[in-house]
Amino acid sequence: MSKKFKRSMNVEVMETEQEWLILNAEQYTVTKLNEVGGLCWTLLKEPQTADSLALELQKHYDITAQEAVQDVTTFLTHLDQLGLIEDAS
């Protein structure tokens, strides 16, 4: 079974034109996401695997499966380090 991720419950999100601002009140950090990151963030409202996120990126953008998996893995690692996502497995 692949590991699933979801948004952390202790964050606030503000969506503007083509970008998302995520405030982690516990860590006192603000993280800015672009359109691609925002798509992934939106999908993380429900538990997702890295593969399911990569598949959605392929549907929306002209990228290969390998590029999508690499981008999603990097993105999830970054969000995890910032405490913005949690294990939903």
Biopython code that builds the backbone (N, CA, C, O; Angstrom):
import numpy as np
from Bio.PDB.StructureBuilder import StructureBuilder

atoms = [
    (1, "MET", "N", (0.845, -1.189, 0.000)),
    (1, "MET", "CA", (0.000, 0.000, 0.000)),
    (1, "MET", "C", (0.888, 1.250, 0.000)),
    (1, "MET", "O", (1.832, 1.333, 0.785)),
    (2, "SER", "N", (0.599, 2.201, -0.855)),
    (2, "SER", "CA", (1.368, 3.441, -0.938)),
    (2, "SER", "C", (0.972, 4.388, 0.183)),
    (2, "SER", "O", (-0.183, 4.434, 0.606)),
    (3, "LYS", "N", (1.941, 5.128, 0.644)),
    (3, "LYS", "CA", (1.690, 6.097, 1.706)),
    (3, "LYS", "C", (0.778, 7.208, 1.193)),
    (3, "LYS", "O", (0.952, 7.707, 0.081)),
    (4, "LYS", "N", (-0.195, 7.586, 2.020)),
    (4, "LYS", "CA", (-1.108, 8.669, 1.666)),
    (4, "LYS", "C", (-0.813, 9.888, 2.528)),
    (4, "LYS", "O", (-0.398, 9.776, 3.681)),
    (5, "PHE", "N", (-1.040, 11.050, 1.937)),
    (5, "PHE", "CA", (-0.816, 12.319, 2.611)),
    (5, "PHE", "C", (-2.089, 13.148, 2.573)),
    (5, "PHE", "O", (-2.931, 12.974, 1.693)),
    (6, "LYS", "N", (-2.220, 14.048, 3.532)),
    (6, "LYS", "CA", (-3.314, 15.016, 3.530)),
    (6, "LYS", "C", (-2.804, 16.292, 4.179)),
    (6, "LYS", "O", (-1.743, 16.315, 4.802)),
    (7, "ARG", "N", (-3.585, 17.354, 4.018)),
    (7, "ARG", "CA", (-3.227, 18.633, 4.626)),
    (7, "ARG", "C", (-3.194, 18.505, 6.144)),
    (7, "ARG", "O", (-3.993, 17.779, 6.736)),
    (8, "SER", "N", (-2.276, 19.206, 6.753)),
    (8, "SER", "CA", (-2.253, 19.297, 8.210)),
    (8, "SER", "C", (-3.440, 20.136, 8.659)),
    (8, "SER", "O", (-3.854, 21.056, 7.955)),
    (9, "MET", "N", (-3.981, 19.825, 9.814)),
    (9, "MET", "CA", (-5.155, 20.538, 10.310)),
    (9, "MET", "C", (-4.813, 21.898, 10.931)),
    (9, "MET", "O", (-5.703, 22.724, 11.133)),
    (10, "ASN", "N", (-3.550, 22.132, 11.228)),
    (10, "ASN", "CA", (-3.173, 23.360, 11.933)),
    (10, "ASN", "C", (-2.671, 24.462, 11.003)),
    (10, "ASN", "O", (-1.793, 25.239, 11.378)),
    (11, "VAL", "N", (-3.223, 24.531, 9.795)),
    (11, "VAL", "CA", (-2.812, 25.568, 8.845)),
    (11, "VAL", "C", (-4.019, 26.346, 8.350)),
    (11, "VAL", "O", (-5.143, 25.844, 8.332)),
    (12, "GLU", "N", (-3.763, 27.577, 7.951)),
    (12, "GLU", "CA", (-4.770, 28.434, 7.323)),
    (12, "GLU", "C", (-4.306, 28.707, 5.898)),
    (12, "GLU", "O", (-3.110, 28.846, 5.646)),
    (13, "VAL", "N", (-5.251, 28.782, 4.973)),
    (13, "VAL", "CA", (-4.905, 28.967, 3.562)),
    (13, "VAL", "C", (-5.634, 30.167, 2.996)),
    (13, "VAL", "O", (-6.818, 30.380, 3.255)),
    (14, "MET", "N", (-4.894, 30.950, 2.214)),
    (14, "MET", "CA", (-5.481, 32.073, 1.505)),
    (14, "MET", "C", (-5.141, 31.917, 0.027)),
    (14, "MET", "O", (-3.971, 31.834, -0.347)),
    (15, "GLU", "N", (-6.170, 31.878, -0.799)),
    (15, "GLU", "CA", (-5.960, 31.723, -2.239)),
    (15, "GLU", "C", (-6.150, 33.066, -2.913)),
    (15, "GLU", "O", (-7.154, 33.745, -2.698)),
    (16, "THR", "N", (-5.168, 33.448, -3.740)),
    (16, "THR", "CA", (-5.253, 34.674, -4.525)),
    (16, "THR", "C", (-5.153, 34.277, -5.995)),
    (16, "THR", "O", (-5.273, 33.100, -6.334)),
    (17, "GLU", "N", (-4.937, 35.240, -6.848)),
    (17, "GLU", "CA", (-4.815, 34.939, -8.277)),
    (17, "GLU", "C", (-3.601, 34.056, -8.544)),
    (17, "GLU", "O", (-2.461, 34.508, -8.442)),
    (18, "GLN", "N", (-3.849, 32.817, -8.880)),
    (18, "GLN", "CA", (-2.814, 31.869, -9.295)),
    (18, "GLN", "C", (-1.770, 31.545, -8.230)),
    (18, "GLN", "O", (-0.724, 30.987, -8.561)),
    (19, "GLU", "N", (-2.021, 31.880, -6.949)),
    (19, "GLU", "CA", (-1.088, 31.466, -5.904)),
    (19, "GLU", "C", (-1.829, 31.246, -4.592)),
    (19, "GLU", "O", (-2.914, 31.780, -4.366)),
    (20, "TRP", "N", (-1.215, 30.453, -3.749)),
    (20, "TRP", "CA", (-1.789, 30.102, -2.459)),
    (20, "TRP", "C", (-0.783, 30.467, -1.377)),
    (20, "TRP", "O", (0.417, 30.241, -1.532)),
    (21, "LEU", "N", (-1.278, 31.031, -0.281)),
    (21, "LEU", "CA", (-0.454, 31.328, 0.885)),
    (21, "LEU", "C", (-0.921, 30.429, 2.016)),
    (21, "LEU", "O", (-2.101, 30.422, 2.367)),
    (22, "ILE", "N", (0.008, 29.670, 2.585)),
    (22, "ILE", "CA", (-0.325, 28.732, 3.652)),
    (22, "ILE", "C", (0.375, 29.189, 4.923)),
    (22, "ILE", "O", (1.601, 29.290, 4.966)),
    (23, "LEU", "N", (-0.406, 29.460, 5.946)),
    (23, "LEU", "CA", (0.118, 29.915, 7.229)),
    (23, "LEU", "C", (0.101, 28.763, 8.215)),
    (23, "LEU", "O", (-0.945, 28.173, 8.485)),
    (24, "ASN", "N", (1.266, 28.451, 8.744)),
    (24, "ASN", "CA", (1.382, 27.457, 9.805)),
    (24, "ASN", "C", (1.581, 28.230, 11.101)),
    (24, "ASN", "O", (2.685, 28.693, 11.390)),
    (25, "ALA", "N", (0.518, 28.370, 11.878)),
    (25, "ALA", "CA", (0.552, 29.182, 13.096)),
    (25, "ALA", "C", (1.476, 28.595, 14.160)),
    (25, "ALA", "O", (2.059, 29.342, 14.945)),
    (26, "GLU", "N", (1.618, 27.285, 14.200)),
    (26, "GLU", "CA", (2.497, 26.654, 15.190)),
    (26, "GLU", "C", (3.968, 26.925, 14.887)),
    (26, "GLU", "O", (4.771, 27.100, 15.804)),
    (27, "GLN", "N", (4.319, 26.960, 13.614)),
    (27, "GLN", "CA", (5.713, 27.155, 13.207)),
    (27, "GLN", "C", (6.029, 28.617, 12.866)),
    (27, "GLN", "O", (7.188, 28.972, 12.652)),
    (28, "TYR", "N", (4.994, 29.457, 12.819)),
    (28, "TYR", "CA", (5.148, 30.865, 12.431)),
    (28, "TYR", "C", (5.777, 30.993, 11.043)),
    (28, "TYR", "O", (6.707, 31.772, 10.837)),
    (29, "THR", "N", (5.246, 30.208, 10.093)),
    (29, "THR", "CA", (5.758, 30.262, 8.727)),
    (29, "THR", "C", (4.624, 30.545, 7.749)),
    (29, "THR", "O", (3.465, 30.210, 7.992)),
    (30, "VAL", "N", (4.995, 31.169, 6.641)),
    (30, "VAL", "CA", (4.080, 31.369, 5.526)),
    (30, "VAL", "C", (4.749, 30.753, 4.299)),
    (30, "VAL", "O", (5.904, 31.050, 3.996)),
    (31, "THR", "N", (4.019, 29.903, 3.607)),
    (31, "THR", "CA", (4.534, 29.238, 2.417)),
    (31, "THR", "C", (3.692, 29.657, 1.223)),
    (31, "THR", "O", (2.463, 29.602, 1.265)),
    (32, "LYS", "N", (4.362, 30.075, 0.164)),
    (32, "LYS", "CA", (3.670, 30.523, -1.050)),
    (32, "LYS", "C", (3.771, 29.427, -2.105)),
    (32, "LYS", "O", (4.857, 28.926, -2.397)),
    (33, "LEU", "N", (2.618, 29.063, -2.673)),
    (33, "LEU", "CA", (2.576, 28.045, -3.716)),
    (33, "LEU", "C", (2.156, 28.667, -5.039)),
    (33, "LEU", "O", (1.334, 29.582, -5.080)),
    (34, "ASN", "N", (2.737, 28.155, -6.119)),
    (34, "ASN", "CA", (2.320, 28.592, -7.454)),
    (34, "ASN", "C", (1.102, 27.784, -7.900)),
    (34, "ASN", "O", (0.518, 27.042, -7.110)),
    (35, "GLU", "N", (0.733, 27.928, -9.142)),
    (35, "GLU", "CA", (-0.457, 27.255, -9.674)),
    (35, "GLU", "C", (-0.369, 25.734, -9.553)),
    (35, "GLU", "O", (-1.343, 25.083, -9.178)),
    (36, "VAL", "N", (0.790, 25.171, -9.868)),
    (36, "VAL", "CA", (0.963, 23.720, -9.804)),
    (36, "VAL", "C", (0.895, 23.241, -8.357)),
    (36, "VAL", "O", (0.222, 22.258, -8.049)),
    (37, "GLY", "N", (1.598, 23.944, -7.476)),
    (37, "GLY", "CA", (1.535, 23.603, -6.059)),
    (37, "GLY", "C", (0.132, 23.759, -5.512)),
    (37, "GLY", "O", (-0.307, 22.980, -4.666)),
    (38, "GLY", "N", (-0.569, 24.768, -5.998)),
    (38, "GLY", "CA", (-1.947, 24.997, -5.571)),
    (38, "GLY", "C", (-2.872, 23.869, -5.984)),
    (38, "GLY", "O", (-3.779, 23.499, -5.238)),
    (39, "LEU", "N", (-2.645, 23.319, -7.176)),
    (39, "LEU", "CA", (-3.441, 22.174, -7.614)),
    (39, "LEU", "C", (-3.211, 20.993, -6.674)),
    (39, "LEU", "O", (-4.160, 20.351, -6.224)),
    (40, "CYS", "N", (-1.951, 20.717, -6.386)),
    (40, "CYS", "CA", (-1.641, 19.616, -5.464)),
    (40, "CYS", "C", (-2.245, 19.877, -4.089)),
    (40, "CYS", "O", (-2.807, 18.971, -3.475)),
    (41, "TRP", "N", (-2.130, 21.111, -3.605)),
    (41, "TRP", "CA", (-2.672, 21.463, -2.298)),
    (41, "TRP", "C", (-4.184, 21.247, -2.267)),
    (41, "TRP", "O", (-4.721, 20.719, -1.293)),
    (42, "THR", "N", (-4.860, 21.653, -3.327)),
    (42, "THR", "CA", (-6.307, 21.467, -3.415)),
    (42, "THR", "C", (-6.658, 19.985, -3.345)),
    (42, "THR", "O", (-7.601, 19.601, -2.654)),
    (43, "LEU", "N", (-5.912, 19.161, -4.050)),
    (43, "LEU", "CA", (-6.160, 17.720, -4.048)),
    (43, "LEU", "C", (-5.877, 17.092, -2.685)),
    (43, "LEU", "O", (-6.492, 16.088, -2.327)),
    (44, "LEU", "N", (-4.956, 17.672, -1.926)),
    (44, "LEU", "CA", (-4.599, 17.130, -0.612)),
    (44, "LEU", "C", (-5.667, 17.380, 0.448)),
    (44, "LEU", "O", (-5.482, 17.024, 1.612)),
    (45, "LYS", "N", (-6.764, 17.980, 0.057)),
    (45, "LYS", "CA", (-7.899, 18.102, 0.978)),
    (45, "LYS", "C", (-8.378, 16.698, 1.359)),
    (45, "LYS", "O", (-8.841, 16.461, 2.475)),
    (46, "GLU", "N", (-8.254, 15.778, 0.401)),
    (46, "GLU", "CA", (-8.549, 14.357, 0.622)),
    (46, "GLU", "C", (-7.222, 13.597, 0.581)),
    (46, "GLU", "O", (-6.296, 14.034, -0.102)),
    (47, "PRO", "N", (-7.103, 12.478, 1.290)),
    (47, "PRO", "CA", (-5.852, 11.707, 1.262)),
    (47, "PRO", "C", (-5.441, 11.337, -0.167)),
    (47, "PRO", "O", (-6.257, 10.883, -0.969)),
    (48, "GLN", "N", (-4.170, 11.542, -0.458)),
    (48, "GLN", "CA", (-3.616, 11.282, -1.791)),
    (48, "GLN", "C", (-2.270, 10.583, -1.662)),
    (48, "GLN", "O", (-1.536, 10.798, -0.697)),
    (49, "THR", "N", (-1.956, 9.748, -2.641)),
    (49, "THR", "CA", (-0.614, 9.186, -2.747)),
    (49, "THR", "C", (0.194, 10.078, -3.686)),
    (49, "THR", "O", (-0.364, 10.907, -4.405)),
    (50, "ALA", "N", (1.501, 9.900, -3.670)),
    (50, "ALA", "CA", (2.344, 10.642, -4.608)),
    (50, "ALA", "C", (1.950, 10.298, -6.045)),
    (50, "ALA", "O", (1.940, 11.167, -6.917)),
    (51, "ASP", "N", (1.630, 9.036, -6.283)),
    (51, "ASP", "CA", (1.241, 8.612, -7.634)),
    (51, "ASP", "C", (-0.070, 9.250, -8.082)),
    (51, "ASP", "O", (-0.206, 9.636, -9.243)),
    (52, "SER", "N", (-1.038, 9.363, -7.171)),
    (52, "SER", "CA", (-2.320, 9.964, -7.563)),
    (52, "SER", "C", (-2.147, 11.451, -7.872)),
    (52, "SER", "O", (-2.783, 11.975, -8.786)),
    (53, "LEU", "N", (-1.291, 12.125, -7.116)),
    (53, "LEU", "CA", (-1.013, 13.539, -7.396)),
    (53, "LEU", "C", (-0.280, 13.684, -8.729)),
    (53, "LEU", "O", (-0.593, 14.573, -9.521)),
    (54, "ALA", "N", (0.692, 12.813, -8.972)),
    (54, "ALA", "CA", (1.457, 12.868, -10.225)),
    (54, "ALA", "C", (0.540, 12.640, -11.428)),
    (54, "ALA", "O", (0.695, 13.293, -12.460)),
    (55, "LEU", "N", (-0.397, 11.730, -11.298)),
    (55, "LEU", "CA", (-1.339, 11.464, -12.384)),
    (55, "LEU", "C", (-2.179, 12.701, -12.689)),
    (55, "LEU", "O", (-2.419, 13.016, -13.854)),
    (56, "GLU", "N", (-2.622, 13.397, -11.657)),
    (56, "GLU", "CA", (-3.397, 14.629, -11.861)),
    (56, "GLU", "C", (-2.555, 15.705, -12.542)),
    (56, "GLU", "O", (-3.057, 16.429, -13.402)),
    (57, "LEU", "N", (-1.283, 15.816, -12.165)),
    (57, "LEU", "CA", (-0.407, 16.795, -12.823)),
    (57, "LEU", "C", (-0.271, 16.482, -14.308)),
    (57, "LEU", "O", (-0.290, 17.387, -15.143)),
    (58, "GLN", "N", (-0.136, 15.205, -14.634)),
    (58, "GLN", "CA", (-0.035, 14.816, -16.040)),
    (58, "GLN", "C", (-1.294, 15.185, -16.814)),
    (58, "GLN", "O", (-1.216, 15.559, -17.984)),
    (59, "LYS", "N", (-2.444, 15.085, -16.176)),
    (59, "LYS", "CA", (-3.705, 15.426, -16.837)),
    (59, "LYS", "C", (-3.806, 16.923, -17.131)),
    (59, "LYS", "O", (-4.389, 17.322, -18.139)),
    (60, "HIS", "N", (-3.236, 17.749, -16.250)),
    (60, "HIS", "CA", (-3.384, 19.202, -16.367)),
    (60, "HIS", "C", (-2.225, 19.885, -17.100)),
    (60, "HIS", "O", (-2.393, 20.975, -17.649)),
    (61, "TYR", "N", (-1.066, 19.253, -17.108)),
    (61, "TYR", "CA", (0.121, 19.888, -17.679)),
    (61, "TYR", "C", (0.809, 18.916, -18.637)),
    (61, "TYR", "O", (0.676, 17.699, -18.504)),
    (62, "ASP", "N", (1.524, 19.452, -19.575)),
    (62, "ASP", "CA", (2.213, 18.647, -20.578)),
    (62, "ASP", "C", (3.561, 18.181, -20.032)),
    (62, "ASP", "O", (4.609, 18.712, -20.399)),
    (63, "ILE", "N", (3.519, 17.176, -19.145)),
    (63, "ILE", "CA", (4.747, 16.641, -18.559)),
    (63, "ILE", "C", (4.695, 15.116, -18.597)),
    (63, "ILE", "O", (3.624, 14.516, -18.684)),
    (64, "THR", "N", (5.873, 14.507, -18.530)),
    (64, "THR", "CA", (5.954, 13.045, -18.534)),
    (64, "THR", "C", (5.635, 12.504, -17.144)),
    (64, "THR", "O", (5.615, 13.245, -16.161)),
    (65, "ALA", "N", (5.388, 11.209, -17.086)),
    (65, "ALA", "CA", (5.128, 10.548, -15.802)),
    (65, "ALA", "C", (6.328, 10.708, -14.874)),
    (65, "ALA", "O", (6.166, 10.954, -13.679)),
    (66, "GLN", "N", (7.526, 10.569, -15.423)),
    (66, "GLN", "CA", (8.743, 10.687, -14.621)),
    (66, "GLN", "C", (8.875, 12.097, -14.036)),
    (66, "GLN", "O", (9.193, 12.252, -12.857)),
    (67, "GLU", "N", (8.634, 13.114, -14.849)),
    (67, "GLU", "CA", (8.696, 14.499, -14.362)),
    (67, "GLU", "C", (7.657, 14.739, -13.274)),
    (67, "GLU", "O", (7.944, 15.379, -12.263)),
    (68, "ALA", "N", (6.462, 14.229, -13.484)),
    (68, "ALA", "CA", (5.382, 14.429, -12.515)),
    (68, "ALA", "C", (5.721, 13.785, -11.178)),
    (68, "ALA", "O", (5.543, 14.406, -10.130)),
    (69, "VAL", "N", (6.205, 12.553, -11.204)),
    (69, "VAL", "CA", (6.561, 11.856, -9.961)),
    (69, "VAL", "C", (7.694, 12.579, -9.248)),
    (69, "VAL", "O", (7.660, 12.739, -8.028)),
    (70, "GLN", "N", (8.692, 13.013, -9.999)),
    (70, "GLN", "CA", (9.825, 13.724, -9.404)),
    (70, "GLN", "C", (9.362, 15.034, -8.770)),
    (70, "GLN", "O", (9.748, 15.345, -7.644)),
    (71, "ASP", "N", (8.542, 15.799, -9.480)),
    (71, "ASP", "CA", (8.044, 17.075, -8.955)),
    (71, "ASP", "C", (7.188, 16.870, -7.711)),
    (71, "ASP", "O", (7.332, 17.601, -6.731)),
    (72, "VAL", "N", (6.303, 15.884, -7.745)),
    (72, "VAL", "CA", (5.419, 15.625, -6.604)),
    (72, "VAL", "C", (6.220, 15.155, -5.397)),
    (72, "VAL", "O", (5.950, 15.579, -4.273)),
    (73, "THR", "N", (7.193, 14.292, -5.612)),
    (73, "THR", "CA", (8.017, 13.802, -4.506)),
    (73, "THR", "C", (8.760, 14.949, -3.834)),
    (73, "THR", "O", (8.804, 15.029, -2.606)),
    (74, "THR", "N", (9.339, 15.828, -4.628)),
    (74, "THR", "CA", (10.033, 17.000, -4.087)),
    (74, "THR", "C", (9.060, 17.899, -3.334)),
    (74, "THR", "O", (9.372, 18.377, -2.244)),
    (75, "PHE", "N", (7.893, 18.128, -3.907)),
    (75, "PHE", "CA", (6.868, 18.977, -3.306)),
    (75, "PHE", "C", (6.405, 18.412, -1.965)),
    (75, "PHE", "O", (6.337, 19.140, -0.974)),
    (76, "LEU", "N", (6.087, 17.119, -1.931)),
    (76, "LEU", "CA", (5.619, 16.501, -0.689)),
    (76, "LEU", "C", (6.699, 16.511, 0.390)),
    (76, "LEU", "O", (6.400, 16.727, 1.565)),
    (77, "THR", "N", (7.937, 16.280, 0.002)),
    (77, "THR", "CA", (9.045, 16.326, 0.966)),
    (77, "THR", "C", (9.147, 17.712, 1.583)),
    (77, "THR", "O", (9.319, 17.849, 2.795)),
    (78, "HIS", "N", (9.041, 18.731, 0.754)),
    (78, "HIS", "CA", (9.117, 20.116, 1.228)),
    (78, "HIS", "C", (7.955, 20.430, 2.173)),
    (78, "HIS", "O", (8.165, 20.997, 3.246)),
    (79, "LEU", "N", (6.738, 20.065, 1.781)),
    (79, "LEU", "CA", (5.573, 20.321, 2.638)),
    (79, "LEU", "C", (5.686, 19.580, 3.961)),
    (79, "LEU", "O", (5.312, 20.111, 5.008)),
    (80, "ASP", "N", (6.200, 18.354, 3.918)),
    (80, "ASP", "CA", (6.367, 17.567, 5.137)),
    (80, "ASP", "C", (7.374, 18.223, 6.077)),
    (80, "ASP", "O", (7.142, 18.292, 7.284)),
    (81, "GLN", "N", (8.484, 18.703, 5.536)),
    (81, "GLN", "CA", (9.502, 19.377, 6.344)),
    (81, "GLN", "C", (8.949, 20.630, 7.013)),
    (81, "GLN", "O", (9.376, 20.996, 8.108)),
    (82, "LEU", "N", (7.997, 21.287, 6.352)),
    (82, "LEU", "CA", (7.389, 22.504, 6.895)),
    (82, "LEU", "C", (6.208, 22.214, 7.819)),
    (82, "LEU", "O", (5.629, 23.135, 8.395)),
    (83, "GLY", "N", (5.852, 20.946, 7.960)),
    (83, "GLY", "CA", (4.735, 20.577, 8.823)),
    (83, "GLY", "C", (3.375, 20.909, 8.237)),
    (83, "GLY", "O", (2.413, 21.109, 8.979)),
    (84, "LEU", "N", (3.283, 20.971, 6.910)),
    (84, "LEU", "CA", (2.031, 21.359, 6.257)),
    (84, "LEU", "C", (1.173, 20.175, 5.830)),
    (84, "LEU", "O", (-0.008, 20.337, 5.521)),
    (85, "ILE", "N", (1.770, 18.977, 5.813)),
    (85, "ILE", "CA", (1.009, 17.769, 5.494)),
    (85, "ILE", "C", (1.273, 16.728, 6.564)),
    (85, "ILE", "O", (2.228, 16.829, 7.334)),
    (86, "GLU", "N", (0.406, 15.724, 6.596)),
    (86, "GLU", "CA", (0.581, 14.636, 7.556)),
    (86, "GLU", "C", (0.233, 13.310, 6.895)),
    (86, "GLU", "O", (-0.398, 13.263, 5.839)),
    (87, "ASP", "N", (0.657, 12.247, 7.540)),
    (87, "ASP", "CA", (0.384, 10.898, 7.053)),
    (87, "ASP", "C", (-1.105, 10.607, 7.183)),
    (87, "ASP", "O", (-1.699, 10.821, 8.239)),
    (88, "ALA", "N", (-1.697, 10.121, 6.106)),
    (88, "ALA", "CA", (-3.126, 9.775, 6.113)),
    (88, "ALA", "C", (-3.326, 8.304, 5.771)),
    (88, "ALA", "O", (-4.433, 7.887, 5.430)),
    (89, "SER", "N", (-2.256, 7.518, 5.861)),
    (89, "SER", "CA", (-2.338, 6.089, 5.507)),
    (89, "SER", "C", (-3.175, 5.319, 6.499)),
    (89, "SER", "O", (-3.349, 4.109, 6.353)),
]
sb = StructureBuilder()
sb.init_structure("model")
sb.init_model(0)
sb.init_chain("A")
sb.init_seg("    ")
for serial, (resi, resn, name, xyz) in enumerate(atoms, 1):
    if name == "N":
        sb.init_residue(resn, " ", resi, " ")
    sb.init_atom(name, np.array(xyz, "f"), 0.0, 1.0, " ", f" {name:<3s}", serial, name[0])
structure = sb.get_structure()
